[in-house]
Amino acid sequence: MKRIEAIIRKTKFEEVKEALLHSDIDWFEYHDVHGIGQSRQERIYRGVQYSTDVIERVAITIVCRDVIMQPTVDVILKVASTGQVGDGRIFVSDVIDTWSIRTGENGDTVLRDKK
């Protein structure tokens, strides 16, 4: 099993969410995050100058079977990309085991297939 954590632009979240829900992913969690990147510049939006030091993003966390890890990453890469600096990052790590709290079942069988 794999854990995928994607840090994406807030403006791309709804598109990524819909794409994930139409793929083989049946559940994921997300939350607002703030980060500080290497690119620091002043920008003007509607006449107000602001700094890009602190960047608001959305973190999406997905645990999936190994076989759907790459297609899931591909969906996020395709939908979240704007081609500009600050599009985000994707991190993939191994998950040793998982349990269903309700049934006590463990292993990758607790991750349902949509098919």
Order of alpha helices (4+ residues) and beta strands (2+ residues): beta-alpha-beta-beta-beta-beta-alpha-beta
